[in-house]
Structures are given as structure tokens and as C-alpha cells.
Amino acid sequence: MEAKSNQNDYEQVREDLRKLSEDLSKLTKSVAEGQKSNISSLRDEIRRESRAAFDQVKQRGDEAIHRARDAGSKAVDDVEHRIEERPFLSIIIMFLAGLLVGRLLDR
């Protein structure tokens, strides 16, 4: 009788181990699927953040280009205005600048 009881205990332990193995398998699959969804959501979040950062940098770059273009236009307008005020002096300054550049290039 005791041998039969030991056999039943052995079978019960064996069945419990089989169920434990199945539970671990299900748990592993569940964790793996959870990680896949986490990775997917992280990837989407990284895409959104990088797109937002790109848009922000692009906007700042565009603003910097506009400011530089405005500053350049203002500088050109100022030079044109000064040339219009004193055309003879402007010609003399340009002539002297040309001589200076010519001397520097001759060396």
C-alpha cells in the first residue's frame, strides 16, 4: 500500500512539475510579448520626440536665416546710402582698397 502511495505522490509531483513548466512557458511568452509592445511604444515615442526636435531645430534655423538675410539687406542698404551721399569719397576709397589688395597680391 505504501508503494502505491509513493507512486501516487510521485505522479502528483510529476504532474505539478508539468503544470509549472507550462506556466513558466506561458509567463515567458507573456513577458516577451509585453517587451515587444514596450519596445514598439518606445520606438514610436522616440520617433515623435526626434520629429519634434527636428521641427524645432528647423524652425530656429529658418529664423536665423531670416535674421541674417535681414541684417545683410540692411548692411547693403547702408552702404548704398553712404555711396549715394558721398560718391566721390566712395570712388577714392575703392581705388585705395584696390591698390592695397594689388600690393598684397604682388608679394
Summary of the structure (lengths in Angstrom):
residues: 107
radius of gyration: 40.9
end to end distance: 117.3
largest distance: 128.2
contacts: 206
relative contact order: 0.03
helix: 97%
strand: 0%
